Amino acid sequence: MEGRRVRRFGRWRSNQTLFPVRVNRLSNAVSCWYCDCKSSILNEPLFHFGRRYSRFLKAWFSMGVGFSLAVLSAVTMILLSEIVQILCLYYGNTQLSNVMSEYLFGFSSTISGLTISVADVGYLCMSSFISVSVHELGHALAAASEGIQMEYIAVFLAVLFPGALLAFDHELLQALSKVPALRIYCAGVWHNAVLCAVCAWALFLQPLILYPFYIHDEGPMVLDVSPTSPLSGHLSPGDVIMSLDDFRINNAQEWSQIISVLAEHSYQNSQNHSLLENPMKRSIAKGYCIPHSLVEEGKHVSLEGNGASCPDELSAFITIPCLDQAMPDDDILEVNHQRDGGVLRCFYAEDVLKLEKCGDGWGRLHSNRSSCLCSKEGACFLPLLSTGVAWVEITYSSPSPLQCSQLGRKHVINDDNSRENPCVKTFVFVGDVISIKHSVLLTSYQPRWSAKFGAHLPYVLERLLMFTFHVSLTLALLNSLPVYFLDGEAISEVIIHYFRILSPRRRRTILQYFLFGGTVASILVFVRIFLVLL
């Protein structure tokens, strides 16, 4: 089978015979380690489009040359710094790995044991298809604007690594000058960068685009609750989260941010001595003004060592002094006396949630009084929790057509009468607050009309745009690296050939050292990134 394989990267050799020059509109090749699918269906349309708008496309891809060379220079400097660190046996600086893993791949290095859902695999496949198609389209249009028609496009799977390539006529490419060749080689990186910008703008404008059909930033809506979630049985699809510990929640991002704040508060409290040992050392208190009548009805807590136990379905509470005012020694002795005398009570959480709040750990204050003072008819009680356990109030709206049709969809959490609203419900979560951070699937959009099939649409679009942004960015940076078998090889070869003062042999030697060093450094950088992720 006579023919040539022309890669879109590296140096072209006319004696290669792995692929045919002329292929049918659809063909494939399969071996034990390699399979592909080649097509020439788009050859004519892309070539005619490129020739028709060649002047505009040449100007467009000339901008891509400048951008790609700047990115190539930047990643080369990063690789050089990595080599210097390794040669100096300096491994303490993981800032580069953290930044690349979070912004390049879309993961945070603070997460251990990365998991990916089936839905995320679907988003990853779709975004990869879009990014690769845009990348190869750039090469095809750049070549067409220079009067070169591609012979076919191939999608391949080499071992376990997918990819795509374009085949061009070798002689025509060799006849091009350096600038047109650079426009072709840099077109893929340029198109991936433009795709990243388009995704970023689409994410920014998505609330405006979907405004006629969806409400945005008025509370995250629950799309799904896992059966294993600690919130299962309390929240259901369609519920709208309103607040956490009276911190107003407007969108899904604030849900994660406030949970992180509450987790930090819980950690700070766990570092202090137990409240049974010294109530004054509790830095962040969330209490309730419990009337004396309810205190008398509450059950005494049985003390076992430094701990306290309550019957099932009851929670232990202890009185706390005012945390924002200086207390005389006599008051402290009185509190210690109450503690030593066993002044701890067990209450039903449902009864306590209806009462006025006190303490300085809530998101808002219910009155103009001191944050820990209650009326004469009650006392401030604080939930008694073990180390690492948090007490979190979750307020949500669960609209019912029978109860809430007259109330509208917009709720004001700052209204003291909101708890009397039949649409608004509150429950308490007691446990590790981090466990609820990703236990429910939330979206920042609420449909303006009751349509369950459209509730997931904004979330799907948002996730697809985010995945496409990260995959396209990854593809652009990978192809900018000065390594073998990628666009960076061909770009580097053209740049080095500009140095006419060097002999051809010297230029080839410099190119090989440059590509070898870039390949080794790139491998080391990505090994570090994956070690950080793990």
C-alpha positions as CSV (number, residue, x, y, z in Angstrom):
1,M,0.0,0.0,0.0
2,E,1.7,3.1,-1.2
3,G,1.3,6.3,0.8
4,R,2.6,8.6,3.4
5,R,1.7,9.4,7.0
6,V,2.0,13.1,7.6
7,R,1.8,14.1,11.3
8,R,0.6,17.5,12.4
9,F,3.7,17.6,14.7
10,G,7.4,17.0,14.3
11,R,9.3,16.4,11.1
12,W,7.7,14.8,8.1
13,R,9.3,11.9,6.3
14,S,8.2,10.8,2.9
15,N,9.0,7.2,3.3
16,Q,6.5,6.4,6.0
17,T,3.7,4.0,4.8
18,L,1.5,3.5,7.9
19,F,-1.4,5.3,6.4
20,P,-2.7,5.7,2.9
21,V,-2.6,9.0,1.0
22,R,-6.0,8.4,-0.4
23,V,-8.7,6.9,1.8
24,N,-12.3,6.2,1.4
25,R,-14.8,8.5,3.1
26,L,-14.6,6.2,6.1
27,S,-12.0,3.5,6.9
28,N,-10.2,2.1,9.9
29,A,-7.1,0.1,10.9
30,V,-6.9,-2.2,13.9
31,S,-3.9,-4.0,15.5
32,C,-3.1,-5.4,18.9
33,W,-1.9,-2.0,20.3
34,Y,-3.4,0.5,17.9
35,C,-6.8,1.2,16.3
36,D,-8.1,4.2,14.4
37,C,-10.9,5.5,12.3
38,K,-10.0,7.7,9.3
39,S,-12.4,9.9,7.5
40,S,-12.2,12.4,4.5
41,I,-15.8,13.6,4.6
42,L,-14.9,17.1,5.7
43,N,-12.0,17.6,3.3
44,E,-13.8,19.5,0.6
45,P,-16.0,21.7,2.9
46,L,-13.1,22.8,5.1
47,F,-10.8,23.4,2.1
48,H,-13.3,25.6,0.3
49,F,-14.1,27.6,3.5
50,G,-10.4,28.1,4.2
51,R,-9.7,29.3,0.7
52,R,-12.7,31.6,0.6
53,Y,-11.8,33.4,3.8
54,S,-8.0,32.9,3.6
55,R,-7.1,36.6,4.2
56,F,-9.2,36.7,7.4
57,L,-7.9,33.3,8.6
58,K,-4.3,34.2,8.0
59,A,-4.7,37.3,10.2
60,W,-6.5,35.2,12.8
61,F,-3.9,32.4,13.0
62,S,-1.1,35.0,13.0
63,M,-2.4,36.1,16.4
64,G,-2.3,32.5,17.4
65,V,1.4,32.3,16.5
66,G,2.2,35.1,18.9
67,F,0.1,33.6,21.7
68,S,1.5,30.1,21.2
69,L,5.1,31.3,21.2
70,A,4.4,33.2,24.5
71,V,2.9,30.1,26.0
72,L,5.9,28.0,24.8
73,S,8.3,30.4,26.4
74,A,6.3,30.4,29.7
75,V,6.1,26.6,30.0
76,T,9.8,26.3,29.1
77,M,10.7,28.6,31.9
78,I,8.6,26.6,34.3
79,L,10.2,23.3,33.1
80,L,13.7,24.9,33.6
81,S,12.8,25.9,37.2
82,E,11.7,22.3,37.8
83,I,14.9,20.9,36.5
84,V,16.9,23.4,38.7
85,Q,14.9,22.3,41.8
86,I,15.5,18.6,41.1
87,L,19.2,19.1,40.5
88,C,19.5,21.0,43.8
89,L,17.6,18.2,45.5
90,Y,14.9,20.7,46.6
91,Y,11.5,19.1,46.8
92,G,9.7,21.2,49.3
93,N,8.1,23.6,46.9
94,T,4.8,22.1,45.8
95,Q,3.1,25.4,44.9
96,L,3.5,24.7,41.2
97,S,1.9,21.2,41.5
98,N,-0.9,22.6,43.6
99,V,-1.7,25.4,41.2
100,M,-1.5,23.2,38.1
101,S,-3.6,20.4,39.7
102,E,-6.3,22.8,40.7
103,Y,-6.6,25.1,37.7
104,L,-5.3,22.8,35.0
105,F,-7.2,19.7,35.8
106,G,-10.0,21.2,37.9
107,F,-9.2,19.3,41.1
108,S,-8.0,20.6,44.5
109,S,-4.9,19.2,45.9
110,T,-6.4,19.3,49.4
111,I,-8.7,16.4,48.5
112,S,-7.3,13.0,49.1
113,G,-8.7,9.9,47.5
114,L,-10.1,11.5,44.4
115,T,-13.4,10.0,43.2
116,I,-15.1,10.6,39.9
117,S,-18.8,9.8,39.3
118,V,-20.3,8.3,36.2
119,A,-21.8,11.6,35.3
120,D,-18.3,13.2,35.5
121,V,-17.0,10.6,33.1
122,G,-19.7,11.5,30.6
123,Y,-18.8,15.2,31.0
124,L,-15.1,14.4,30.5
125,C,-15.8,12.4,27.3
126,M,-18.0,15.1,25.9
127,S,-15.6,17.9,26.8
128,S,-12.7,15.9,25.4
129,F,-14.5,15.4,22.1
130,I,-15.3,19.1,21.8
131,S,-11.8,20.2,22.7
132,V,-10.1,17.8,20.4
133,S,-12.4,18.7,17.5
134,V,-11.8,22.4,18.0
135,H,-8.0,21.7,18.1
136,E,-8.0,19.7,14.9
137,L,-10.3,22.2,13.2
138,G,-7.8,24.9,13.8
139,H,-5.0,22.9,12.1
140,A,-7.3,22.1,9.1
141,L,-8.5,25.7,8.6
142,A,-5.0,27.1,9.0
143,A,-3.7,24.6,6.3
144,A,-6.6,25.4,4.0
145,S,-5.9,29.1,4.2
146,E,-2.4,28.4,3.0
147,G,-3.8,26.3,0.1
148,I,-3.1,22.9,1.6
149,Q,-6.0,20.4,1.8
150,M,-5.9,17.7,4.4
151,E,-6.0,14.1,3.2
152,Y,-7.9,12.7,6.2
153,I,-8.6,13.1,9.9
154,A,-8.0,10.1,12.1
155,V,-9.2,9.4,15.6
156,F,-7.0,6.7,17.3
157,L,-6.5,4.7,20.4
158,A,-2.9,3.8,21.0
159,V,-2.8,1.3,23.9
160,L,-5.0,3.1,26.3
161,F,-4.4,6.7,25.1
162,P,-6.9,8.3,22.8
163,G,-6.0,11.1,20.3
164,A,-6.5,12.6,16.9
165,L,-4.4,13.7,14.0
166,L,-4.6,15.3,10.6
167,A,-2.7,14.1,7.5
168,F,-1.4,16.6,4.9
169,D,0.7,16.3,1.8
170,H,4.3,16.2,2.7
171,E,5.7,18.0,-0.4
172,L,3.2,20.9,0.0
173,L,4.1,21.4,3.6
174,Q,7.8,21.4,2.9
175,A,7.3,24.1,0.2
176,L,5.8,26.5,2.8
177,S,7.9,29.2,4.4
178,K,8.4,29.3,8.1
179,V,5.7,31.8,9.0
180,P,2.8,29.9,7.2
181,A,4.1,26.7,8.8
182,L,4.0,28.2,12.2
183,R,0.5,29.4,11.6
184,I,-0.5,25.7,10.9
185,Y,1.4,24.3,13.9
186,C,0.1,26.9,16.4
187,A,-3.5,26.8,15.2
188,G,-4.5,24.0,17.5
189,V,-3.1,25.6,20.7
190,W,-4.7,29.0,19.6
191,H,-8.1,27.4,19.1
192,N,-8.0,25.7,22.5
193,A,-7.1,29.0,24.1
194,V,-10.0,30.7,22.4
195,L,-12.3,27.8,23.5
196,C,-11.3,28.4,27.1
197,A,-12.2,32.1,26.7
198,V,-15.6,31.2,25.2
199,C,-16.3,28.8,28.1
200,A,-15.4,31.4,30.7
201,W,-17.6,34.0,29.1
202,A,-20.5,31.6,28.8
203,L,-20.2,30.7,32.5
204,F,-20.1,34.4,33.3
205,L,-23.2,35.2,31.1
206,Q,-25.1,32.0,31.9
207,P,-27.3,33.7,34.6
208,L,-28.3,36.4,32.1
209,I,-28.9,33.9,29.3
210,L,-31.1,31.7,31.5
211,Y,-32.9,34.6,33.2
212,P,-36.2,34.3,31.4
213,F,-36.5,30.7,32.5
214,Y,-34.6,30.4,35.8
215,I,-34.0,32.3,39.1
216,H,-30.4,32.7,40.0
217,D,-28.7,33.2,43.4
218,E,-31.9,33.0,45.5
219,G,-30.9,29.8,47.3
220,P,-29.4,26.6,45.9
221,M,-31.9,24.0,44.9
222,V,-31.5,20.3,45.7
223,L,-31.3,18.1,42.6
224,D,-30.4,14.8,44.1
225,V,-29.7,13.3,47.6
226,S,-27.6,10.1,47.8
227,P,-29.2,7.4,49.9
228,T,-25.9,7.3,51.9
229,S,-26.0,11.0,52.6
230,P,-26.4,12.0,56.2
231,L,-29.0,14.5,55.0
232,S,-31.1,11.7,53.3
233,G,-34.6,11.7,54.8
234,H,-34.4,15.4,55.6
235,L,-33.9,16.9,52.1
236,S,-35.4,15.9,48.8
237,P,-35.1,17.0,45.2
238,G,-36.8,20.4,44.7
239,D,-36.0,21.7,48.2
240,V,-34.3,25.1,48.4
241,I,-31.5,25.6,51.0
242,M,-32.0,28.9,52.8
243,S,-29.5,29.1,55.6
244,L,-26.9,27.2,57.6
245,D,-26.8,28.4,61.3
246,D,-28.6,31.5,60.1
247,F,-25.9,32.3,57.5
248,R,-27.9,33.2,54.4
249,I,-27.1,30.8,51.5
250,N,-27.6,32.3,48.0
251,N,-25.9,29.7,45.7
252,A,-24.1,26.4,45.7
253,Q,-20.7,28.0,46.1
254,E,-21.8,29.7,49.3
255,W,-23.0,26.3,50.6
256,S,-19.5,24.9,50.3
257,Q,-17.8,28.1,51.7
258,I,-20.0,28.4,54.8
259,I,-19.6,24.7,55.5
260,S,-15.9,25.2,55.4
261,V,-16.2,28.1,57.9
262,L,-18.4,26.0,60.2
263,A,-15.9,23.1,60.0
264,E,-13.1,25.5,61.0
265,H,-15.1,26.8,63.9
266,S,-15.8,23.2,65.0
267,Y,-12.1,22.4,64.7
268,Q,-11.2,25.5,66.8
269,N,-13.6,24.5,69.5
270,S,-12.3,20.9,69.6
271,Q,-8.8,22.3,70.2
272,N,-10.0,24.0,73.4
273,H,-10.6,22.2,76.6
274,S,-13.9,20.4,77.1
275,L,-16.8,22.5,78.1
276,L,-17.3,20.3,81.1
277,E,-13.7,21.2,82.2
278,N,-14.0,25.0,81.6
279,P,-17.0,26.6,80.0
280,M,-15.2,29.9,79.7
281,K,-12.7,28.5,77.1
282,R,-15.3,27.7,74.5
283,S,-14.5,30.3,71.8
284,I,-17.5,30.1,69.5
285,A,-20.8,29.3,71.2
286,K,-24.2,28.6,69.6
287,G,-26.9,28.4,72.3
288,Y,-30.6,28.7,72.8
289,C,-32.7,30.7,75.3
290,I,-34.5,27.9,77.1
291,P,-37.3,28.9,79.5
292,H,-37.1,27.9,83.1
293,S,-40.3,25.9,82.7
294,L,-38.7,23.8,80.0
295,V,-35.5,23.4,82.1
296,E,-37.5,22.0,84.9
297,E,-39.1,19.5,82.6
298,G,-35.7,18.5,81.0
299,K,-34.0,15.4,82.2
300,H,-30.8,15.5,84.2
301,V,-27.6,14.4,82.4
302,S,-25.8,11.5,84.0
303,L,-22.1,12.3,84.2
304,E,-19.6,9.5,83.3
305,G,-16.0,10.8,83.8
306,N,-15.6,13.8,81.6
307,G,-18.6,12.9,79.4
308,A,-22.3,13.2,79.4
309,S,-25.0,10.9,78.1
310,C,-28.6,11.4,77.3
311,P,-31.4,8.9,76.5
312,D,-32.0,8.2,72.8
313,E,-33.4,11.1,70.7
314,L,-32.4,13.6,73.4
315,S,-29.4,16.0,73.3
316,A,-27.3,17.3,76.2
317,F,-27.1,21.0,76.9
318,I,-25.2,23.1,79.5
319,T,-25.7,26.6,80.6
320,I,-23.0,29.1,79.5
321,P,-21.9,32.5,80.9
322,C,-22.0,35.6,78.8
323,L,-19.0,35.3,76.5
324,D,-18.8,39.0,75.4
325,Q,-18.8,40.6,78.8
326,A,-16.2,40.3,81.6
327,M,-17.5,38.2,84.5
328,P,-16.6,38.6,88.2
329,D,-15.0,35.6,89.9
330,D,-18.1,35.0,91.9
331,D,-20.1,34.3,88.7
332,I,-17.5,31.9,87.5
333,L,-17.6,30.1,90.8
334,E,-21.4,29.9,90.5
335,V,-21.1,28.4,87.0
336,N,-18.6,25.8,88.2
337,H,-20.8,25.1,91.1
338,Q,-23.7,24.5,88.8
339,R,-21.5,22.2,86.7
340,D,-20.3,20.3,89.7
341,G,-23.9,19.9,90.9
342,G,-24.8,18.4,87.5
343,V,-26.8,21.4,86.1
344,L,-27.0,19.8,82.6
345,R,-30.2,19.0,80.9
346,C,-31.4,16.8,78.0
347,F,-33.9,18.2,75.6
348,Y,-35.6,17.2,72.3
349,A,-33.9,19.1,69.5
350,E,-37.3,19.8,67.9
351,D,-38.3,21.7,70.9
352,V,-35.1,23.7,71.2
353,L,-35.0,24.8,67.5
354,K,-38.2,26.8,68.0
355,L,-36.6,29.0,70.7
356,E,-34.7,32.3,70.6
357,K,-30.9,32.0,69.9
358,C,-28.0,33.2,72.0
359,G,-24.3,33.0,71.8
360,D,-21.8,34.4,69.3
361,G,-21.6,31.5,66.8
362,W,-24.8,32.2,64.8
363,G,-24.9,34.0,61.5
364,R,-27.2,36.7,62.7
365,L,-28.6,38.1,65.9
366,H,-32.3,38.0,66.7
367,S,-32.4,41.1,68.9
368,N,-30.4,44.1,69.9
369,R,-29.5,42.5,73.2
370,S,-26.1,41.0,74.0
371,S,-25.4,37.9,72.0
372,C,-25.5,35.6,75.0
373,L,-28.2,37.2,77.2
374,C,-31.7,35.9,77.5
375,S,-34.8,37.2,79.1
376,K,-35.4,36.7,82.8
377,E,-37.7,33.8,82.0
378,G,-34.9,31.7,80.5
379,A,-31.2,30.8,80.4
380,C,-28.7,30.3,77.6
381,F,-27.9,26.7,77.0
382,L,-25.2,25.4,74.7
383,P,-25.3,21.9,73.0
384,L,-22.7,19.7,74.6
385,L,-20.8,17.9,71.8
386,S,-17.9,15.6,71.6
387,T,-14.6,16.4,69.8
388,G,-15.1,16.8,66.0
389,V,-18.9,16.9,66.2
390,A,-20.7,20.0,65.1
391,W,-24.3,21.2,65.7
392,V,-25.6,22.8,62.5
393,E,-29.1,24.2,61.8
394,I,-30.2,23.8,58.2
395,T,-33.2,25.8,57.1
396,Y,-34.8,25.0,53.8
397,S,-37.9,25.7,51.8
398,S,-40.0,22.8,50.6
399,P,-42.9,24.3,48.6
400,S,-46.1,22.4,48.4
401,P,-48.8,23.4,45.9
402,L,-51.5,23.2,48.6
403,Q,-49.6,25.2,51.3
404,C,-47.4,27.6,49.4
405,S,-49.2,28.6,46.3
406,Q,-50.2,31.9,48.0
407,L,-46.8,32.7,49.4
408,G,-44.7,32.9,46.2
409,R,-41.2,31.5,45.6
410,K,-39.1,34.2,47.2
411,H,-38.6,33.9,50.9
412,V,-37.0,36.4,53.3
413,I,-34.9,34.6,55.9
414,N,-34.4,37.7,58.0
415,D,-38.1,37.9,58.7
416,D,-38.6,36.8,62.3
417,N,-42.0,35.3,61.2
418,S,-40.3,33.0,58.6
419,R,-40.4,30.1,61.0
420,E,-44.2,30.3,60.9
421,N,-44.1,30.0,57.1
422,P,-45.4,26.5,56.2
423,C,-42.9,26.4,53.3
424,V,-39.9,26.9,55.6
425,K,-38.6,24.0,57.7
426,T,-35.6,23.6,59.9
427,F,-33.7,20.6,61.2
428,V,-30.4,20.1,63.0
429,F,-27.5,18.1,61.8
430,V,-25.1,16.7,64.5
431,G,-21.9,15.2,63.2
432,D,-18.9,15.9,61.0
433,V,-20.0,19.0,59.1
434,I,-17.5,18.2,56.2
435,S,-19.5,15.0,55.5
436,I,-22.4,17.1,54.2
437,K,-20.4,19.3,51.9
438,H,-20.7,17.2,48.8
439,S,-23.5,14.8,50.0
440,V,-26.2,16.6,48.0
441,L,-26.3,17.7,44.4
442,L,-27.1,21.4,44.3
443,T,-27.7,24.0,41.6
444,S,-27.8,27.8,42.0
445,Y,-30.8,28.0,39.6
446,Q,-34.5,27.5,40.3
447,P,-37.0,27.1,37.5
448,R,-39.5,29.9,37.2
449,W,-42.1,27.3,36.4
450,S,-42.6,23.9,37.9
451,A,-40.9,21.7,35.4
452,K,-38.8,18.8,36.8
453,F,-37.3,17.9,33.4
454,G,-35.7,21.4,33.2
455,A,-34.3,21.6,36.7
456,H,-31.1,19.8,35.7
457,L,-30.4,21.9,32.6
458,P,-28.4,24.8,34.1
459,Y,-26.4,22.3,36.2
460,V,-25.6,20.2,33.1
461,L,-24.6,23.3,31.1
462,E,-22.4,24.6,33.9
463,R,-20.6,21.3,34.4
464,L,-20.1,20.8,30.7
465,L,-18.6,24.3,30.3
466,M,-16.4,23.9,33.3
467,F,-15.1,20.5,32.1
468,T,-14.6,21.9,28.6
469,F,-12.6,24.8,30.0
470,H,-10.3,22.6,31.9
471,V,-9.8,20.0,29.2
472,S,-9.2,22.6,26.5
473,L,-6.7,24.4,28.8
474,T,-5.0,21.1,29.5
475,L,-4.8,20.3,25.8
476,A,-3.4,23.8,24.9
477,L,-0.7,23.6,27.6
478,L,0.2,20.0,26.7
479,N,0.7,20.9,23.0
480,S,2.8,23.9,24.0
481,L,5.3,21.8,25.8
482,P,8.6,21.2,24.0
483,V,8.2,17.4,24.0
484,Y,8.2,14.7,21.4
485,F,5.1,13.8,19.4
486,L,3.2,17.0,20.2
487,D,2.7,20.3,18.5
488,G,5.5,21.8,20.6
489,E,8.0,19.6,18.7
490,A,7.1,21.1,15.3
491,I,6.9,24.6,16.7
492,S,10.3,24.3,18.4
493,E,11.8,22.9,15.2
494,V,10.7,25.9,13.1
495,I,11.9,28.3,15.7
496,I,15.4,26.7,16.0
497,H,15.7,26.7,12.2
498,Y,15.4,30.5,12.2
499,F,19.0,30.6,13.6
500,R,20.8,30.6,10.3
501,I,24.1,31.3,11.9
502,L,24.2,27.7,13.1
503,S,24.9,24.8,10.8
504,P,22.0,22.4,10.1
505,R,23.8,19.7,12.1
506,R,24.2,22.0,15.1
507,R,20.5,23.0,14.9
508,R,19.4,19.4,14.9
509,T,21.6,18.7,17.9
510,I,20.2,21.7,19.8
511,L,16.6,20.6,18.9
512,Q,17.2,17.0,20.1
513,Y,18.6,18.2,23.5
514,F,15.8,20.7,23.8
515,L,13.1,18.2,23.2
516,F,14.7,15.5,25.3
517,G,15.1,17.9,28.3
518,G,11.6,19.2,27.9
519,T,10.2,15.6,27.7
520,V,12.0,14.5,30.9
521,A,11.1,17.6,32.8
522,S,7.4,17.3,31.7
523,I,7.3,13.7,32.9
524,L,8.7,14.7,36.3
525,V,6.3,17.6,36.7
526,F,3.2,15.5,36.0
527,V,4.5,12.7,38.3
528,R,4.6,15.4,41.0
529,I,1.1,16.6,40.2
530,F,-0.4,13.1,40.4
531,L,1.5,12.4,43.7
532,V,0.0,15.6,45.1
533,L,-3.5,14.6,44.0
534,L,-3.1,11.2,45.6
